[in-house]
Amino acid sequence: QPDRTSPPSAMNDPCLIKRSIDITPCTEVQEDDCHRTFYLYLPYVVCKTLQANANVGVHDDGDGRGNGSALDSGLSSNPVGDVGTLPLVFVVHCFGCSAMVMDPFFPYANTHNVVIVTPEGIQSSFNALHCCGYALNSNIDDVAFFSSIQTTLGEEYSFVDPSVSYAVGWSNGGFMVMTAAKLFRAVSPISGFISELNVAAVRGDGANDLAETESTWEAYGKGIFLHHSMNDHFVQPTGCCHDPQSAQCCCNIFADECVGVMQVMRNWAAH
């Protein structure tokens, strides 16, 4: 897919924070791949108080690692009042894109009072079973990356509860949110889907899943709202596989067998 850059206006938003996180223990071949970046967008209901208390802007501190600013470091200690728990929504970019290409989602943080996280893929890619690029080829543990973000934000902010997390992803990001489904109450992949069914993730099993804290979610399973164009030529709606008789997907995306998007939904619903 072509490279997509972010509009410069988003970077001037005072409620946007660029953050970095070190994944420990580091299991990657390249140690630098354990130093990860993500953007945090706080809704106005909490941002206005935090910004007033810190009296600074919310931007990268200039060290190249995106550790945030004085406001960033004071967020967890500054009181925001009783706003309750705000949903944590991961918004995951496509292959060849930057995290900030997902900035059209930011206004919804204010209209719906949600905290938005946009993770940055290494070399613009995430490791999502069959897709894509450097992250896939290097077997990067992006599920651990997402989980570390949840844990960190849950420890820092009283209004964040990792068990109240959701995810939407575009293309490679769609593959990724299905791969990491065990971390979320529900996922919404757009133009990217995993053909193989992870029954444990769908049914709400797993060490990091909500079933351990809210038993009702185990009975209901994992929600999914899948969007896919029937004329998508990058990720074929009939699935991506090695079958030479089937339409091929972009970006060297191959599964063992072709499973179409409608069958993926039927399989998910059946479990």
C-alpha positions in Angstrom: 0.0 0.0 0.0 1.2 3.6 -0.6 2.7 5.6 2.2 0.2 7.9 3.9 1.4 10.8 6.0 -0.6 12.7 8.6 -2.1 16.2 8.3 0.2 18.6 10.1 -2.8 20.2 11.9 -3.3 17.2 14.2 0.1 17.7 15.8 -1.0 21.1 17.1 -3.8 19.7 19.1 -3.1 20.4 22.8 -4.7 17.1 23.9 -2.4 15.0 21.9 0.6 13.3 23.6 3.4 11.4 21.9 4.6 8.7 24.3 7.3 6.0 24.3 7.4 2.7 26.2 10.0 0.0 26.7 8.7 -3.5 26.4 10.1 -5.7 29.2 11.3 -8.3 29.2 12.7 -7.6 25.7 12.3 -10.7 23.5 13.0 -9.1 20.2 16.2 -9.9 18.2 16.9 -6.1 17.8 16.9 -4.4 21.1 15.7 -1.2 19.6 12.5 -2.9 18.6 11.6 -3.0 22.3 11.5 0.8 22.3 8.0 1.6 21.0 6.0 4.8 20.3 2.3 5.6 20.5 0.1 8.6 20.5 -2.4 9.3 23.3 -5.4 11.5 22.7 -7.2 12.6 25.8 -10.8 13.8 25.6 -11.5 17.4 26.6 -13.4 16.3 29.7 -10.0 15.4 31.3 -7.6 17.3 29.0 -8.9 20.7 29.9 -8.2 20.1 33.6 -4.8 18.4 33.1 -3.6 21.1 30.8 -4.7 23.9 33.1 -2.9 22.3 36.1 0.3 21.7 34.2 0.1 25.0 32.2 2.1 23.6 29.3 1.4 22.1 25.9 1.0 18.4 25.2 3.7 17.5 22.7 6.9 15.5 22.2 9.7 16.7 24.4 12.1 16.7 21.5 14.4 13.9 22.4 13.3 11.8 19.5 11.8 9.1 21.7 8.4 10.8 22.2 8.5 10.8 26.0 6.0 13.6 26.1 6.2 16.9 28.0 5.8 18.3 31.5 2.1 17.8 31.1 2.7 14.2 30.2 4.7 13.6 33.3 2.1 15.3 35.5 -1.0 13.7 34.1 -1.4 10.9 36.6 -0.9 13.2 39.6 -3.1 16.0 38.6 -6.7 15.6 39.7 -9.4 15.5 37.1 -12.5 15.1 39.2 -14.8 12.2 39.2 -15.2 11.3 35.5 -15.5 7.6 36.1 -14.0 5.1 33.7 -13.5 6.3 30.1 -13.3 3.6 27.4 -9.8 3.1 26.0 -9.9 2.8 22.2 -7.0 1.6 20.2 -6.9 2.9 16.6 -4.4 0.9 14.5 -2.9 2.1 11.2 -2.4 0.4 7.9 0.8 -1.1 6.4 3.0 1.7 5.1 1.2 4.3 7.2 2.0 6.3 10.2 0.0 6.3 13.5 -1.1 9.9 12.8 -2.9 8.9 9.6 -5.7 7.8 12.0 -6.2 11.3 13.4 -9.7 11.6 11.9 -10.8 9.5 14.9 -9.6 12.1 17.4 -12.7 14.3 17.3 -14.8 11.3 18.5 -12.8 11.3 21.7 -14.6 14.5 22.7 -18.0 13.6 21.3 -18.0 10.2 23.1 -15.6 10.8 26.0 -13.1 8.1 25.1 -9.4 7.9 25.4 -7.7 7.1 22.1 -4.4 5.3 21.5 -2.8 5.1 18.1 0.2 2.7 18.3 3.1 3.2 15.9 4.1 0.1 14.0 7.8 -0.6 13.5 8.7 0.4 10.0 5.0 1.2 9.5 4.0 -2.4 10.1 2.4 -4.8 12.7 2.9 -8.5 13.1 -0.6 -9.8 12.6 -0.2 -13.5 11.6 -0.1 -13.0 7.9 0.5 -9.3 7.6 2.8 -7.4 7.2 6.3 -6.2 6.4 9.2 -5.8 8.8 7.1 -6.6 11.9 5.8 -9.9 10.4 9.2 -10.9 9.0 10.9 -10.1 12.4 8.1 -11.8 14.4 7.6 -8.6 16.5 5.4 -9.2 19.5 2.9 -6.4 18.9 0.3 -8.0 21.2 2.8 -7.5 24.0 3.2 -3.9 22.8 -0.6 -3.3 23.0 -0.8 -5.0 26.4 2.0 -2.9 27.8 0.2 0.3 26.7 -2.9 -0.9 28.5 -1.0 -1.6 31.7 0.9 1.6 31.7 -2.1 3.8 31.1 -4.1 1.9 33.7 -1.4 2.6 36.3 -1.1 6.3 35.4 -4.7 7.4 35.0 -7.6 6.8 37.4 -10.0 7.1 34.5 -8.4 4.3 32.5 -9.3 0.6 33.1 -7.5 -1.8 30.8 -10.5 -4.1 30.9 -12.7 -1.5 29.3 -10.7 -1.5 26.0 -11.8 -1.6 22.4 -10.0 -1.6 19.1 -10.5 -0.5 15.5 -7.9 -1.1 12.8 -7.4 -0.4 9.1 -5.9 -2.9 6.7 -2.8 -4.2 8.6 -4.4 -2.7 11.6 -7.5 -4.7 10.9 -5.4 -7.9 10.9 -3.8 -6.7 14.1 -6.9 -6.0 16.2 -8.2 -9.5 15.3 -4.8 -10.9 16.3 -4.9 -9.1 19.6 -8.7 -9.6 20.2 -8.1 -11.2 23.6 -7.1 -7.7 24.9 -10.4 -6.1 24.0 -14.1 -6.2 24.7 -14.8 -5.8 21.0 -12.9 -5.2 17.8 -13.7 -3.5 14.5 -11.4 -4.5 11.6 -11.6 -2.4 8.4 -10.2 -3.8 5.1 -8.2 -6.5 6.8 -9.2 -9.7 8.6 -7.7 -12.9 9.9 -9.2 -16.0 8.1 -8.2 -18.5 10.8 -10.4 -18.4 13.9 -8.8 -18.1 17.3 -11.5 -19.7 19.3 -9.9 -18.7 22.6 -9.9 -15.1 21.6 -13.5 -15.1 20.3 -14.9 -16.9 23.4 -13.2 -14.7 25.9 -10.5 -17.1 27.1 -6.9 -16.2 27.8 -4.7 -14.8 30.6 -5.2 -11.2 29.6 -8.9 -11.4 28.8 -11.9 -9.8 30.4 -13.3 -13.2 31.3 -11.0 -13.2 34.4 -12.5 -10.0 35.7 -16.0 -10.1 34.4 -17.4 -13.6 34.0 -20.4 -12.4 32.0 -18.2 -11.6 29.1 -17.1 -15.2 28.8 -20.7 -16.2 28.1 -21.3 -13.4 25.6 -18.0 -13.8 23.7 -16.1 -11.1 21.9 -17.9 -8.5 19.8 -16.8 -7.8 16.2 -17.9 -5.2 13.7 -16.2 -6.0 10.5 -16.1 -3.6 7.5 -14.9 -4.8 4.1 -15.5 -3.6 0.5 -16.5 -6.3 -1.9 -14.2 -4.8 -4.5 -11.1 -4.4 -2.3 -8.1 -5.3 -4.4 -5.5 -4.9 -1.6 -7.1 -7.5 0.7 -9.5 -9.6 -1.3 -12.9 -10.2 0.3 -12.5 -13.9 -0.8 -9.4 -14.1 1.5 -5.7 -14.1 1.0 -4.0 -17.5 0.3 -1.4 -19.3 -1.8 -4.0 -20.7 -4.2 -2.9 -19.5 -7.7 -6.5 -19.9 -8.9 -7.7 -17.3 -6.4 -7.4 -13.5 -6.6 -4.2 -12.4 -4.9 -3.8 -9.8 -2.1 -1.1 -7.1 -1.8 1.9 -7.0 0.4 2.7 -10.7 0.4 -0.3 -11.6 2.5 -0.9 -15.3 2.4 -2.9 -17.7 4.6 -2.9 -21.5 4.3 -6.3 -21.4 2.8 -8.7 -18.8 1.4 -11.6 -18.0 3.7 -13.9 -15.2 2.6 -15.0 -12.3 4.8 -18.6 -13.5 5.1 -17.4 -17.0 6.2 -15.1 -15.4 8.8 -18.1 -13.6 10.3 -20.1 -16.8 10.4 -17.3 -18.7 12.0 -16.9 -15.9 14.6 -20.6 -15.9 15.4 -20.7 -19.7 15.7 -18.3 -19.5 18.7 
